[in-house]
């Protein structure tokens, strides 16, 4: 069952996730979902929903956010000028 969270709150949590992603250690361009969850302790369903949004902005040093099983939840998007080669998961 998905969480019913008002859009205002989703945006607030999205900003918190983006801020935390910028502060976490990055290994080979990757941050694990589990490390992010340990920092934020938000409900997993809510974090999954936000990480898979098209408007999530990853820091430039983060290529992907993955689960411990290796599933990509968020990935760096190509820039508007055509540079960047990573696609959506």
C-alpha positions as CSV (number, residue, x, y, z in Angstrom):
1,X,0.0,0.0,0.0
2,X,1.5,3.3,-1.1
3,X,1.7,6.2,1.3
4,X,-0.7,9.1,0.7
5,X,1.5,12.2,1.2
6,X,0.4,15.7,0.2
7,X,2.4,17.2,-2.6
8,X,3.8,19.9,-0.3
9,X,5.2,17.3,2.0
10,X,6.6,15.3,-0.9
11,X,8.5,18.4,-2.0
12,X,9.8,18.9,1.5
13,X,11.0,15.3,1.7
14,X,12.5,15.5,-1.8
15,X,14.6,18.5,-0.7
16,X,15.7,16.6,2.4
17,X,16.8,13.7,0.3
18,X,18.7,15.9,-2.2
19,X,20.5,17.7,0.7
20,X,21.4,14.4,2.4
21,X,22.6,12.9,-0.9
22,X,25.1,15.8,-1.1
23,X,26.4,15.0,2.3
24,X,26.9,11.2,2.2
25,X,30.1,9.5,1.2
26,X,30.1,8.4,-2.4
27,X,31.9,5.3,-3.6
28,X,32.6,5.0,-7.3
29,X,29.7,7.4,-8.0
30,X,27.3,5.3,-6.0
31,X,25.3,5.9,-2.8
32,X,23.3,2.9,-1.4
33,X,19.7,3.3,-0.5
34,X,20.5,1.7,2.9
35,X,23.0,4.4,3.8
36,X,20.6,7.1,2.7
37,X,17.8,5.5,4.8
38,X,20.1,5.3,7.9
39,X,20.7,9.1,7.7
40,X,17.0,10.1,7.1
41,X,15.0,7.2,8.7
42,X,12.0,8.1,6.5
43,X,9.5,5.4,5.6
44,X,11.1,3.2,2.8
45,X,8.0,3.5,0.6
46,X,8.2,7.3,0.7
47,X,11.9,7.2,-0.1
48,X,11.4,4.8,-3.0
49,X,8.7,7.1,-4.4
50,X,10.9,10.2,-4.2
51,X,14.0,8.5,-5.5
52,X,12.2,7.3,-8.7
53,X,10.7,10.8,-9.5
54,X,11.9,12.4,-12.7
55,X,12.5,15.8,-10.9
56,X,15.0,14.4,-8.3
57,X,18.3,16.2,-8.7
58,X,21.4,14.1,-7.8
59,X,24.6,15.9,-6.8
60,X,27.2,16.0,-9.7
61,X,29.4,13.4,-7.9
62,X,26.6,10.9,-7.6
63,X,25.9,8.8,-10.6
64,X,23.4,6.4,-9.1
65,X,21.5,5.4,-5.9
66,X,21.2,1.6,-5.7
67,X,19.8,-1.0,-3.3
68,X,22.0,-3.5,-1.7
69,X,20.7,-6.0,-4.3
70,X,22.0,-3.7,-7.0
71,X,18.7,-2.3,-8.3
72,X,19.1,1.3,-9.5
73,X,16.6,3.7,-7.9
74,X,17.9,7.0,-9.2
75,X,20.4,7.8,-11.9
76,X,22.1,10.9,-13.1
77,X,20.2,12.4,-16.0
78,X,21.8,13.6,-19.2
79,X,22.0,17.4,-19.4
80,X,19.9,19.4,-21.8
81,X,22.9,20.2,-24.0
82,X,23.4,16.5,-24.8
83,X,26.4,15.8,-22.6
84,X,26.1,13.1,-20.1
85,X,25.5,9.5,-21.0
86,X,23.5,8.0,-18.2
87,X,19.8,7.1,-18.8
88,X,16.9,6.5,-16.5
89,X,16.8,3.1,-14.9
